[in-house]
Each structure stands twice: as C-alpha cells, then as structure tokens.
C-alpha cells in the first residue's frame, strides 16, 4: 500500500498529540484534560482507518472492474468517513 502524503500528515499529527499527552501526564495535568486529548487522538486515528479502508476498496474495485453497485458502496463509505 502506498502512503498518501495527506494520511502521513494525519498520522504525524496524531503522533505529536500522543507526545503531548505523555508530557501532560508527566506534568500531572488533570485527568479530564488528558482524557479529552486521548479521545481526540482516537478520533483522528479512526478517521485514518476509514480513509485507508476506503482507498483500499477503491483500488480493489478498480483492479477487478467492479460494477456500479460497488462504486455506490465506496461513496457510502466515504460519506461515513467524512461525517465522523
């Protein structure tokens, strides 16, 4: 699988967030603040997962020349990923 630069940037941002969370924990920050940041990272990673799955499905369909119904499925998945 090729690494899309946009996905790489998203993952690098998440990596930075995780480093920030570790620093917050080392500095004894409030539990609610830490959990809020953890939930943000989880949301970001979930979005990346959705994008990777969508791109993989697109590639599979292009390789196998799947019919229009398959294209509709990808559009639906893209909508789900965008709304998360």
URRA-V392905 format. One record per pair of residues at least 4 apart in sequence whose C-alpha atoms are under 6 Angstrom apart, sorted by the first residue. I is the first residue (numbers start at 0). GAP is how many residues later the second one is. Records with the same first field share a line. If there is no record, write none. Layout:
I->GAP, GAP
//
This chain:
13->27
23->5
24->4
49->31
60->4, 5
65->4
//
